[in-house]
């Protein structure tokens, strides 16, 4: 068995670049000619990937995997490496601001049965970025049809939730057209439209978003349990397996032939 990469959490590589470095990479991507996919990784994603090898493969196929949740940062430290957290909602805002600054067109792929529809999100985006070039559509995640106009945009942002949003944006890679940058944004559109409240900054800085969400959305208790209990348990178990394997390998190396 090959040695595990130092920057993996539950088998998924996590980008170790700082926020400034990631922003520089994004600017370069928008000025380039390649298709680049960003995945914002949170504990729920990694638990899902741990149980579903197909979803794990989709996460690994992303070109950049950013630590979204504070739990990822702690898991990285447990595994012996450091990562900078860049919350997906903040990263989305940076991408939108760069889209407006550079004139890059943006397509918003919004979930048809979601909380915030395309026209809701469009109004919120235009209020903050009035000169941005914007298009989009409400889409059924179960449909195999790619809406007209997606491949004409430079940036595609999708809020289907996992795993659908990751599958959708990755499916664009085969025939990217003009697309340069794609990213799944989860509930970030709902923050823009004000249909979901975001945790206060002080709670975000302490990694307590889960507590805020539990208070305002008790129905998320199952998801919060996954992030705050199941995920740490899997990380500790995984770390213990690594240590046992390392010990076994050393013992095997010292055994006489």
LINRA-V636924 format. One record per residue. PSI is psi in whole degrees, 0 to 359 (* if undefined). OMEGA is omega in whole degrees, 0 to 359 (NA if undefined). D_FIRST is the distance of its C-alpha to the first C-alpha in whole Angstrom. Layout:
psi->[PSI:PSI]
omega->[OMEGA:OMEGA]
d_first->[D_FIRST:D_FIRST]
This chain:
psi->[134:156:138:141:141:340:36:143:119:39:1:121:141:134:135:5:153:170:317:317:319:319:323:320:317:317:318:321:317:335:359:198:7:155:124:129:130:133:125:115:126:170:322:318:314:327:317:316:326:327:342:104:329:318:324:318:322:320:319:334:348:147:330:129:110:140:113:305:150:334:330:320:315:320:323:316:321:326:358:18:157:142:153:132:136:95:138:324:322:320:320:317:321:317:318:320:322:324:316:317:319:350:12:133:145:135:127:110:100:143:127:324:22:179:319:116:171:312:328:312:319:314:318:319:314:332:329:327:76:338:9:147:112:140:173:183:152:127:142:115:338:348:145:358:128:122:149:136:344:310:356:343:159:329:134:125:131:135:32:338:164:145:357:318:324:323:319:308:328:328:340:346:324:321:81:339:236:0:134:330:130:150:139:135:0:234:10:328:324:329:320:317:349:9:346:139:140:148:146:154:321:326:323:320:335:3:32:22:324:322:319:315:324:322:315:340:77:337:346:9:323:317:322:322:318:317:322:343:304:314:309:322:315:321:316:318:318:320:320:322:319:315:321:318:320:318:316:319:319:320:322:322:330:0:136:144:*]
omega->[183:181:182:174:184:184:177:171:185:175:180:179:179:181:183:180:178:178:180:180:178:178:178:178:180:178:178:180:181:178:183:183:183:174:181:179:176:172:176:191:173:182:179:178:185:175:178:180:178:183:187:184:179:178:177:179:179:178:180:181:176:181:179:178:186:175:180:182:178:177:178:179:179:179:177:178:177:181:174:176:182:175:176:178:174:182:183:180:178:179:177:180:178:180:178:180:177:176:178:183:185:183:179:181:184:175:178:178:186:181:186:180:181:182:181:178:185:183:175:182:180:180:181:180:182:179:181:182:191:183:182:177:193:173:178:181:171:191:172:181:180:182:177:183:176:184:177:177:181:185:175:183:175:183:175:177:187:184:184:189:182:1:189:183:180:177:182:183:177:181:180:184:185:177:188:184:181:186:177:186:176:179:170:187:177:182:184:176:180:175:180:183:181:180:170:176:176:179:176:185:183:178:178:182:179:180:184:177:182:180:178:180:179:181:185:178:180:180:179:187:179:179:179:175:179:184:189:181:183:183:178:179:179:179:179:179:181:180:179:177:179:181:179:180:179:178:179:180:180:178:180:181:183:178:179:180:NA]
d_first->[0:4:7:9:12:15:17:16:17:16:13:16:17:21:23:24:28:31:33:36:33:32:36:36:33:35:38:36:35:38:40:37:37:33:32:30:29:29:27:28:26:27:26:27:25:22:22:23:20:18:20:21:18:21:22:19:19:22:22:19:21:24:25:25:24:27:27:30:30:30:27:25:26:26:22:21:23:21:18:20:21:24:26:29:30:32:34:34:38:38:36:38:41:40:39:43:44:43:44:47:48:46:48:45:45:43:43:42:41:42:41:44:44:43:45:46:47:47:51:50:47:49:52:50:48:51:53:51:50:53:53:49:49:48:47:46:46:45:42:41:38:38:39:38:41:40:43:46:45:42:41:44:43:41:39:38:38:37:37:36:34:30:29:32:32:29:29:32:32:29:31:33:31:32:35:36:39:41:38:36:35:34:33:33:35:35:38:39:42:43:44:46:48:49:48:45:46:43:42:45:43:43:41:39:38:38:35:37:38:36:39:42:40:41:44:45:43:43:41:38:37:35:33:34:32:29:29:30:29:26:24:24:23:20:19:20:18:15:16:16:13:11:14:13:10:11:14:12:10:14:15:14:14:18:18:21:20]
